[in-house]
Amino acid sequence: MEHKTLGRYLILGELGRGAMGAVFRAKDPLIEREVAIKTLLPTLPDEVMAEVRERFLREARSAGRLNHPNIVTIFDVGQQGDTAYIAMELLEGRSLQQMMRETERLSFDAAAELAAQLADGLDHAHRFAIVHRDVKPANVMVGPSGRAKLTDFGVAHVASSTVTQTGAAVGSPRYMSPEQVLGQPVDARSDVFSLGSVLYEMLTRRAPFDRAGESNVFLLMNRIAGEAHVPAREIDPGIPAALDRIANKALAKKPEDRYQRAMEMASDLRNWRNAARGEAGERSTMVVPPRQKPQASPAVADILGDLDAFSKQFDLEAQEIARKTEEEKQKKQEAERRAAAHAAAAAETAKRQREAQAASAAPAPRRSGALDMLRSRPSAAPKEDPAVTRKKAVLALNQAMREADKFLAEFMHEVSQRQPECAQSYPFMHFGALPNVVLSEGMADSRPRRVDDIDCLSYIVMRFRVSPMPPAKQLLNRDDFAAFETYLKNLGAVYELAPAAKNDFGQVTKAVFTVTGGPKCEITINADYAALNVTFELNNVRKPGRRKCVVPAAEFFGDLADELARYMLGADEEFEKRLAPAK
């Protein structure tokens, strides 16, 4: 590639290349961040350029609206000359396709967790009416920590879009849903089917409708449309029945028989071991439809040529890139280093020769004391354009918000899974300071908005419940019933009321309140891109009532999100010093 820059991004090297585009490692000089730049090659034939460009820009529009730990982050989109490009998160790790090729077989726990993470990301996209339509192992990156991220929304379908709707079978044939194969309308349940195909392949090391030694896409797509898959346990009886049932449900031919939301599939995947223990010794009630003979579909035949060629070309290029990329990168870096060292040495030698010739040929000039004085003093630093300064600040605050969002989303997910005990007591009306409480039901969400033509993250909200362990009991007189019950309801607490004493007229005079689920707590983080500060507002967190603080953007970087999380856990009190008294 001839470009040394694309937009404001400095190209550092090539990561991979295909028939339609290339991906480069680049640097954003405004905030000193490395990114991946995905480009669309300007050399494509005119007859396909319009369609490919629309797909390319649709990826930026679709994924750019989403902010989720399991979806690749899109930062920017632009065009330089004839080259369109997308700037996105630079992902480290391997694709799920590479992992399955290089690993004998993923453990059942690993397969379930990866599929659950992908279901989380898909459910987030579906809430924005975005259907991915090309869920496959090659479009999943798994980082060193085990975090899975869904990529390539280039064929994603947005509900209001007029492109790639009914009649257009788009996606990778091996993982298509029956409705995609037949060119019928798709919705979120189509992605559930494709995710079921990926889960099945992780369990069995083969796609559900593949046949050994066969390369005919027509037969493959007809099996998807009209033939039941072979249950995973028929291939390997060692596969847990609970995971087999999850895959079977996701791979149901009729959308109404599948999981209706990806989050339902994620929940079953994360609880498969509990389901397996609870159903041990019991016969499964799931009925797998009988396999049918393949039936040719006229809609399938019309789209075979392009899909077959695309599938073969993509697989060949992926294998070649995976094998050569690292070797070529190392050779290129070594050659560049040697060339740079040679050029620097030659330049230094030439400079010394010129200085020696000038010193011997020219008479010593008359020097001015005033000029010497001026030249010896440092020059004033040039003033930066205020617009550039503001843009840098906006970009930096946006990056800090996105990093905080990713960290806190993962933290709240762990709160839900582990239900940790708070290291400090929680004050509670009539109960005093409860010494032992646990955090549960954690969730996090965020919202973007447009600031100076930049998609910025402006709002993060976290909610969780604090519950006494064991349940707290309090005996109250009749006069205190109403106030305390109103207090519990306002907090969203879970409680039971049991009479303890009655008077001669049968009226309850004393009652025991048992609180099993404590108050729901909430934290909101709002970024003000005009004033360049961040407002934290805490409700019932560690203390009753609402408290808040405003933090300058310059202090928001670093470990402030971790400091807040540690405060929630009662691990330290640093964040308490920032908060105003409760209201």
N, C-alpha and C positions, 0 to 999 in steps of 0.2 A: 504494500500500500504506500502511495506517495505522500499521504498526509502525515505531517508531524504533529498537527493539532486538529481537533474537531470541536468547533465552537471554542469554549474556554478550556477544553480538556487537552492535556499534553499526552500524546501517545507514547507509552513505554515499551510496548511489544505486542506481538500477536499471540492470542491464546488458541485460536482455531479458525478454520475456514471451511465453508460448504459451497454448494452450488449456487445459493442465492445470497449469501452474505458472509461476514466474518465477525469475530469477536476479538477485541483488543483489551489489554490491560492499560489503564490510563490514570492520570492524576488530575484532580480538581485543585488548581492552585489557590482558589479563594479560601478553602478550608483545609488544605493539605490532606486530602483524603483520596485513597486509591479506589477506582471504580472499574467496572466492566463496561465497555462500549460495544454495543451490538449494532452493526452497520448493514445496510441494504446495498448490495453492489449495483452501480449504475450501468453495468454492462448487460443486464438482463434483456431479452428480446422485448420489443415494444408490445407485442401481443399479450404478454403475461405481466408486464410491469405494473399496469394499473391495479390488477387483482392482488399481486404480491405486496405492493405499496399499501393498499388498504388493510391487508392482513397485518403488515408491519406496524402501522399506526394504531391499529386496533389493540395490539399488544400493549402499547404505551397507555392508551386510554383505559383499557380494562384493568391491568395490574396496577396502574398508577393511582386508581381510586382506592386501592386496598392497602391496609396497614395491619399486618398480622405476622406473628413469629414464624409461621409455617408457609409464608408466601414471600417470594423474592421482592425486594423493595425497588421501585422505579423512581429515580431522582429527577430525570430530565429527558426531553425529547427535542430534536432539532434537525436542521439540515444545513450542510455546507456544500455549496455548488450543487452537484448532482447526487451527493451522498447523504441519505437520510440516516439518522443514528438515534439510539436510545442509550442513556446513561443509567446504569442500574447497580445494585449492590454486588460487590465482588465476593463471590462465594468460594470458600475453601472446602476441600474434601473431595468426595467422589460421587458420581451419579449412582443411583440405585441399580441401574443397568450394569455398571462396572462392578459394583459390590456382588451382585448375583453371579457374574461371570468369574470373579476371582475367589469367591468363598464357596466352600463345599455346599453348605446350606445355612441360611440364617437360623438362629435359634427361634423357637416358637414365640418366646417373650419378645425378642427383637422384632420379628415380623409383625406381631400384634401392635407393638408400640409405634413402629414406623407408619403402619396403616392408620392407626388412630390419630397420629399427628397430621397426616394428609387429610383425613376426614375433618379435623378441626379447621384446617386452612380452607377446604372446599366449603364447609358450612359458612365460614365468614364471607367467602365470595358469593355464595347463594343468597345471603342476606342482602346483598347489593344487586340482586337479580342478574348475576354473572355466572354463566355455565362455562366451565373450562373447555370441555369437549375433546381434550387430547391428553387425558391422564394416562401416563405410561412411565415405566422405570427410567427412560432416558430423560424425562422432564422432572425428575426428582433429584435434588442434590442433598447429600447427607454429610454434615460437618463432622469434625473430629469429636465433638461432644455428643453426637448422636441426634442432633437437631435436623429434621427433614424440612426442606423448603421446596415448594411447588413452583416451577418455572414455566416459561413459554406459554403465555396467554394469547399467542398469535392467532389461534382459531377460536378464541373464546366468543361466546354468543351473549350479547346484552339484550335484554328483553325488548328494548325500544329500537334495536338496530334493524336496518333493512338489508344487511349483508349476511350471507350464509344462513338463510332461513330454510323453510320447507323445500325439499327437493335437492338439497346439497349435502351429500355425505362427506363430512370433513372429519379428519382425525387419523390415527394410526390404525390400520385395519385389524391388527391382532387384538386391540383393546376396545374396539367400538361396541356400543350397545346395539341391540336389535333395531331400535328406532333410528339410530344413525345409519346403519347398513341399508335400511329401507328408505332413507331420505325423508323420514317423518319428523314432525316437530320434536324438539328435545327440551328437557327441563333438568332440574337438579338431580333427578333420579337416574339420568343417563350417566352423570359423573359417578354416582354410586355404583352402577354396573361396571364401569371402567376400573374403579378402585377395587371392586371385587375381583376383577381379572388380575390386577397387580398382586393382591393378597394371595390368590390361588397360586400364582407363579412363585411367590416367595415360599409358599408351603411345599410345592411339588417340583419346583425348578422347571416348569413348563407352563405356557399359557393355556387356558382352559379349552381352547378350540384348535390348538395346534395338533398336527399329526406328524410323526417322525418321517423325514425324507420328503415331505410335500412342500412345494413352493407355489401352488396354485391359489391365488388370492380369491378367485371365484368360489372355490370349494370352501375355503375358510369362512367367507362372509355368509354363505348359505347355511353353514353350521351355526353361526352366531344367530341368524334370523330364525332358524327352524328346528334346531336339534339341541337337546339338553346336553349339558356338559357332563363329563365323567366325575362323580364326586371325588374329592381329594383323598378320602380314606380308602377308596377302591384302588388308587394308585399306591398309597402308602398307609397301611393300617396304623402306623405309629403316630399319624397326625391326630391331635386331640379332636374329639367329637365336637367340642364347643366351637373351635375355630372352623371346622368343616361346616357346621350349621350357619355360622356367620357368612362364610363365603357363598354357601348355597342361597341364602336369602338375598344377598347383594346381586347374585347372578340370575335372579328370577327373570324369565322372559318378559312378563308383563310388568310395567313400571309400578302398578298398584300393589304387586306382591313383594316389592323390594322394601328396603328401608326408605321411608318417606323423607327423611332428613339425614344428612351426613353425620350430624351430632348423635343420632340414635345409634349409628354404626360405631362411632367412636366410643360411646358408653359401653356397648357390648364387648368391644375389643379390649377395653381396659379392665373389664370384669370377667374375662373368659375363664380365669382360673377358679373364681368363686362359683361361676355357673357349672364348671366341670365338677367341683366338689359337691355342689348341691344336687347334681343330677347323677352322681355315681350310682351305678347299679340299676338305674332306671332306663327304660327304653325310650329313645328319642321319638317325639311326636311329629317331628318335621317330615313332611311328605315331599320327596323330590320327584318332580314330574318325570314320567317315562321318556327315555330318549326316543326321538322321532327320526325318521329317515330324512336326509337333507332334501330340501325342495328348492329348486332354482327360482329366483325372483327376478322379474324383468327389470326392476329398479336397480338391482345389483349389477346386471350386465352393462348398464349404461355408464357406470363409473369405474369399471375395472381397470381400463388401460392406464389412466393417470395415476390411480392409487397404487397399482402394481409397480409401475416405474418409480414412483416417489418412494415407496417402501424399500425397494432394493437399493436405490441410490443412497437413501439416508443411512441404511445399515452399513453399506460399504464405507461411506465417508466417516461414520462414527468409529468404526474399527480402525481405519487408517489414522485418524486424528489421535485416538487414544494411544496408539502404538508409537507414533512419531513425535508428538507434540513436545514431550519432555526432552527427548534427545536433541531436537532442533533448537529448542530454547537454550539449552546449555551450550551448544556449539556457537549459536549466534552471540550469546553473552561473552564467551571467551574471545571470539573474533573482534567484537566491539571493544573489549578491554585492551587487547593488544594494539588495535588501530589507534585508539585514543592515546595510549602511552607513547606510541611511535610519533604521532602527530605533535604531542606536547613536547617531546624531546627535540624534534626538528625545529619547532617554532622557537624554543628557547635558544638553540644554537644560532639560528638566523638572527635573533634579536641581539645576542652578544656581539656577533660579527658587525652588525650595523652600528652598534654603539661604539665599538672600537674604531671603525673607519671614521665616524663622525668626530670622535675625540681627537684623532690624529690630523684630520684635514682642516677642521674649522678653528679659527682663532678664538681664544676665550672671550666671550661677550662681556660687555660692561653690564654690571648688575646694579639694580636699584634696591636700596634698603627697604623702601616702602613696598615694592613688589614682593620682595622676599617675605616681608611680614605678612602680606595678604595671602600669599601662597602657602604659608606655613600654618595658617589658621583653618580649622574645619569649616566646610560649607554648611549652610543651613539646610536642614532636611526638607525635601520638597513636600508641599502640602497635598494630601490625598483628596480627591474629589469626594465631597460629602455623600453623593449618591452611591459611590463605590463602597465607602465606609459603611453605610447603612445596609447595603446588600450583603456585605460580608457578615454583619451582625445578625441579620435575619437568617441567613443560611446556617450560621453557627448555632443559633438558638433552635432552629428547626432540627438540626442534627442531634442536638442535646435532648430535645423532646422525644425524638424517635428512639434514641438509645435508651432513655428512661422508660419509654413505653414497652420496649422489648424486654427489658430487665423485669419490670413490674408485672407484666403479663405472665412471664415464666414464674415469678415469685408467687403470684396469686394461684397459679395452677398447682404449685407445690403445696400451698396452704390447703387447698381442697383435697389433695391426695393424702397428705400426711397428718393434717389436723394437729398442728404443734401446740404444745402448752406454752402459755405466756409466762415469762420469767418474773413478771411483776403482778401485783394484785390489781383488780378492777373494782372501783367503788360502785355501789349499787344502793339505791334508795331502800331503806329499812333493813338491808342486809349488811351494810357497811362495806368494808374492803374484802371482796371475795379472794381468798389466797390462791385458789387453783382454778384457772379458766383455760379453755382451749379455743383456738381459732379454726373456723371451718367455713364452708360454702363460699370460698373466695372466687371472685371474678374481676376481670379488668376489661375495659373498653376504651376506645379513643375515637376522636372525630377530627378530620382535616378541614382546612379552609384555605381560600386563595389569598395570598398576601404578595403584593407587588409582582403579580404574574408567576408566583411560585406556589406549589402545593405544599402547605405547611401544616404540621400537626399542632392543633391549638388546644386540645382538651383531652385529658385522661381522667377516667373515673374508676375507682376500685371500691368494691363492697365485700364485706365479710361478716360473719356472725361470731360473737364471743359468748361462750356458754360455760356455766359452772360445772365442775367435775369433782364430786358427784353433784346431782341436782341440789339446788339450794332451797331450803324450807324456811318459812317465816309465819309465825302465829300472829294474827292481827285482830284487833277489836273491830266491831261493826262500823264505828265512825271512820275508820281508816280504809275500809274496803274500796269505796268508789275512787278515791284519789289514787290509790296504789294500782287498781285495775286500769285506770286511764293512763297512768304512767307506763305500765307494761305494754299496753296496746300501742301507744305512741312510739315505743322503742321497737315494735315488731317482735316482741319476745314470745316464746312458747311457754305456756304455764297451765297448771291445773289448780282448781279451787275446790277444797273439801271442807265441809262444815265441821267444826270442832266442839261447838256448844250452842244450845238453844235455850230461850227463856220459857216461861210458863205458857206463852201464847204460841209456841212453835217457831218463833222467829230466830234466825241464826244470829248469835251474838259474837261468836268468834269463829274464825276460819283459818285454815292452813293453806298458804300459797306455795306451790312447788314449781320452781322455774327450771325447766329442762333445756330450753334454748334461749340464750341470753340475747342482748340487743343486737340489732343490725347496725354495723358501723359503716361509714362512708368517707372516702377521701377523694377530693377533686383537685386536679392540677390544671390551671389555666395559664396559657402563655399569652402575654400581651405584646404583640410584635410592634406596636406603635411606641409604647413606653419602654420596650425591651426589658421586661421583668416577668416573673412567674409567681402566681398566687397559689398557695396551698391552703385548702380549707378542710378541716377535720371535724367530723361529727361523731361524738361518742367514742372516740378513739383514745383509749387509756384514761380518759376523764369524761364525765357527762357534759353535754352541750356542744356548741359549735366554737371552734377556735381557728384562727387563720394567721398566715404570715405572708409577706411579699418579699421575694428574693430577687435581687438584680440578676440579669441574664449572666453576667460574668461569674456569679457565685453558683449558678445552676449546674455548671459543668463538674465533672469528676464524680465524687462518691455521694452526692446528695440523695439520689434514689436509694442507694444502699443504706444510708443513714436513716432515711424514713422507714425502710423495711425493718431495720434493727430496732427502731423505736416501737413499731407495731408488735414485735416479738418480745419487747421488754428487755432487750439485750443491753441497751445503754440509753442515756437520757440527753444526748447531744441535740436531737431535734426539738426536744421540749423547750430549750432555751430560745428558740426562734418564735414560739407561738405566743399570741396574745391570750389573756385570760378567757375562760369559757363564758359564753353568753347564755 
